[in-house]
Amino acid sequence: MLLKIFYIAGSLFLGVALLGSLGLGAWTYNLNNQLEQSQAENLALKSDYSKLDSEYAQAKADYESKSDKAQADLEAAQTQIKRLESSLEQAQAENTGLKDKISAIQSKVAVLNAFWFTSDSAFARRVDSSDDEQLKKLYKALQESQSWDALAELMSYLIQSISETSGISWQPVGIVQAVVVGQVG
């Protein structure tokens, strides 16, 4: 009987061992399949990583290239802005100078206009309101002497100062020059 129990226990132990072996074999087979699948996924991920790394390197090179170009364009634009600002300042200074010249010419032309086309009192007011000390001096000399020479000197000064301010050369007509030279001489 002992032998029977030993056989039964041995059979049971053998059955459990066989079932355990089969279970371990199935489990090993399953783990092996999972390992192969994980290795395939790992290779695919490494391939994807290499592809992404390559794309990243290309994107970084493109970014740096575009960034360098944008920086160069920005510097060129800033240089252009500085040059334009300088040109604008120069143009504004020239504009201010021209406005000053025009104002000076207008005031002297207004004096001439007052002399030729309005009254003596309007002419006197224009001369008195002028900032031109030489004009005031010549007008005072005209009032004191009441001579043609003083008048010619005053008119010559006005015309000459307009000519100098405007930058336009006024050549007297030959007959006028002959009359003025004849009266002076």
C-alpha positions in Angstrom: 0.0 0.0 0.0 2.8 2.2 0.6 3.9 1.5 -2.8 0.5 2.5 -4.1 0.5 5.7 -2.2 4.0 6.3 -3.5 2.8 5.7 -7.1 -0.2 7.9 -6.6 1.8 10.6 -5.0 4.4 10.2 -7.7 1.8 10.3 -10.4 0.3 13.4 -8.9 3.7 14.9 -8.6 4.5 14.0 -12.1 1.2 15.3 -13.4 1.7 18.6 -11.5 5.3 18.7 -12.8 4.1 18.1 -16.4 1.3 20.6 -16.0 3.8 23.1 -14.5 6.2 22.5 -17.4 3.5 23.0 -19.9 2.4 26.2 -18.1 6.0 27.4 -17.9 6.5 26.6 -21.6 3.4 28.4 -22.6 4.4 31.4 -20.4 7.9 31.3 -21.8 6.5 31.2 -25.4 4.2 34.1 -24.6 7.1 36.1 -23.0 9.3 35.3 -26.0 6.6 36.6 -28.4 6.2 39.8 -26.3 10.0 40.2 -26.2 10.2 39.9 -30.0 7.3 42.3 -30.5 8.9 44.8 -28.0 12.2 44.5 -29.9 10.4 45.2 -33.2 8.7 48.2 -31.7 12.0 49.3 -30.2 13.6 49.1 -33.7 10.7 51.0 -35.2 11.0 53.7 -32.4 14.7 53.9 -33.0 14.0 54.4 -36.7 11.4 57.0 -35.9 13.8 58.7 -33.5 16.5 58.8 -36.1 14.0 60.3 -38.6 12.8 62.9 -36.1 16.4 63.7 -35.1 17.2 64.2 -38.8 14.1 66.4 -39.3 15.0 68.3 -36.1 18.6 68.9 -37.4 17.2 70.1 -40.7 14.6 72.3 -39.0 17.3 73.8 -36.8 19.5 74.5 -39.8 16.6 76.1 -41.6 15.7 78.2 -38.5 19.3 79.4 -38.1 19.6 80.2 -41.8 16.3 82.1 -41.7 17.2 83.8 -38.5 20.6 84.9 -39.9 18.8 86.2 -43.0 16.2 88.0 -40.9 19.0 89.5 -38.8 20.8 90.7 -41.9 17.6 92.1 -43.3 16.9 93.8 -40.0 20.3 95.4 -39.9 20.0 96.5 -43.5 16.6 98.0 -42.7 18.0 99.8 -39.6 20.8 101.2 -41.7 18.3 102.3 -44.3 16.2 103.9 -41.6 19.2 105.8 -40.2 20.1 107.0 -43.7 16.5 108.1 -44.3 16.3 109.8 -41.0 19.5 111.7 -41.8 18.1 112.6 -45.2 14.9 113.7 -43.6 16.7 115.9 -41.1 18.8 117.4 -43.9 15.6 118.0 -46.0 13.9 119.6 -43.0 16.9 121.9 -42.4 16.9 122.8 -46.1 13.1 123.3 -45.9 13.5 125.6 -42.9 16.3 127.5 -44.7 14.1 127.9 -47.7 11.2 129.1 -45.6 13.4 131.7 -44.0 14.6 132.8 -47.4 11.1 133.0 -48.7 10.0 135.0 -45.6 12.9 137.4 -46.1 12.2 137.8 -49.8 8.4 138.3 -49.1 9.1 141.0 -46.6 11.4 142.8 -49.0 9.0 142.4 -51.9 6.2 143.7 -49.6 8.4 146.8 -49.0 8.8 147.2 -52.8 5.1 146.7 -53.4 4.3 149.2 -50.7 6.6 151.7 -52.4 5.3 151.2 -55.9 1.6 150.4 -55.4 0.5 151.9 -52.1 1.0 155.1 -50.1 4.1 156.6 -48.7 2.8 155.9 -45.2 2.3 152.2 -46.0 5.9 152.1 -47.3 7.2 153.8 -44.2 5.3 151.3 -42.0 6.8 148.4 -43.9 10.3 149.8 -43.6 9.8 150.5 -39.9 8.5 147.0 -39.2 11.4 145.4 -41.1 14.3 143.7 -39.3 16.8 145.1 -41.9 18.9 147.8 -40.3 20.5 148.7 -43.6 17.1 149.3 -45.2 16.1 151.5 -42.3 19.3 153.5 -42.6 18.8 154.0 -46.4 15.2 155.0 -45.9 16.3 157.6 -43.2 18.9 158.9 -45.7 16.1 159.2 -48.4 13.8 161.1 -46.0 16.6 163.5 -45.0 18.0 164.1 -48.5 14.9 163.5 -50.7 17.3 162.9 -53.6 17.1 160.6 -56.6 20.5 159.1 -55.6 19.2 158.1 -52.2 16.1 156.6 -53.8 18.2 154.7 -56.4 20.5 153.5 -53.6 17.4 152.3 -51.5 15.8 150.6 -54.5 19.2 149.1 -55.6 19.7 147.8 -52.0 16.2 146.2 -51.9 16.6 144.6 -55.3 20.2 143.4 -54.6 19.2 142.0 -51.2 16.3 140.1 -52.8 18.7 138.9 -55.5 21.2 137.7 -52.9 18.6 136.1 -50.7 16.9 134.3 -53.6 20.2 133.3 -55.3 18.9 134.8 -58.6 21.1 137.1 -60.4 19.4 140.2 -61.8 21.1 141.9 -64.6 19.9 145.4 -65.3 18.6 146.1 -68.8 21.1 148.1 -70.8 18.8 151.2 -71.0 18.2 151.2 -67.3 21.8 150.9 -66.6 22.6 153.8 -69.0 20.0 155.9 -67.2 21.3 155.1 -63.8 24.9 155.6 -64.8 23.9 158.9 -66.6 22.2 160.2 -63.5 24.9 159.1 -61.1 27.7 160.3 -63.4 
